[in-house]
Amino acid sequence: MIGMICGLPLGLVPLQAMMDSNGDAVDWPCYISPLTYIVSAIFVMTVSVLVSFLFSRRIKRIDMVEVLKGME
């Protein structure tokens, strides 16, 4: 959540730099609608939750003592 809050407004700076690097021959309007922010935030959160559920079962089965012994 913190990454989304910080990343969404700070992402405009590299986006604008990328658009400015194209030169004057290409004119791309740099406008992102609020709906795009909402859709991207929902997508990122959904993928994050799915990955968390997928790996939570595997992580619960890990015997940390055996893992640490195997690293020696």
C-alpha positions in Angstrom: 0.0 0.0 0.0 2.8 2.4 0.8 4.5 1.6 -2.5 1.3 2.5 -4.4 0.8 5.7 -2.5 4.4 6.8 -3.1 4.8 5.2 -6.5 1.8 6.5 -8.3 2.6 10.2 -8.1 6.4 9.7 -8.3 5.9 7.6 -11.4 4.9 10.7 -13.4 8.5 12.0 -13.3 10.1 9.1 -15.1 7.1 8.9 -17.5 7.5 12.6 -18.4 11.3 12.1 -18.8 10.7 9.2 -21.1 8.2 11.1 -23.2 10.6 14.2 -23.4 13.4 12.0 -24.6 11.6 11.2 -27.9 12.4 14.7 -29.2 10.2 17.2 -31.0 9.3 14.8 -33.9 7.0 12.8 -31.7 4.2 14.4 -29.7 2.7 12.2 -27.0 0.2 13.7 -24.6 1.1 12.7 -21.1 -2.2 12.4 -19.3 -3.2 9.6 -17.1 -6.8 9.4 -15.9 -7.7 8.6 -12.3 -9.4 5.5 -13.6 -6.0 4.2 -14.8 -4.6 4.7 -11.4 -7.5 2.8 -9.8 -7.3 -0.1 -12.3 -3.5 -0.4 -11.9 -3.7 -0.4 -8.1 -6.4 -3.0 -8.1 -4.4 -5.2 -10.5 -1.2 -4.9 -8.4 -3.0 -5.7 -5.2 -4.8 -8.7 -6.8 -1.6 -10.2 -8.1 0.1 -9.5 -4.7 -2.6 -11.3 -2.8 -2.7 -14.3 -5.2 1.1 -14.7 -5.0 0.9 -14.4 -1.2 -1.7 -17.2 -1.1 0.2 -19.4 -3.4 3.4 -19.2 -1.4 1.9 -19.2 2.1 1.2 -22.9 2.0 4.8 -23.7 0.9 6.3 -21.4 3.5 4.3 -23.0 6.3 5.8 -26.4 5.4 9.4 -25.3 5.5 11.4 -26.7 8.5 13.7 -23.8 9.2 16.0 -25.9 11.4 16.6 -28.3 8.4 17.1 -25.4 6.0 19.7 -23.8 8.3 21.5 -27.1 8.8 21.7 -27.6 5.1 23.4 -24.3 4.6 26.4 -25.4 6.7 
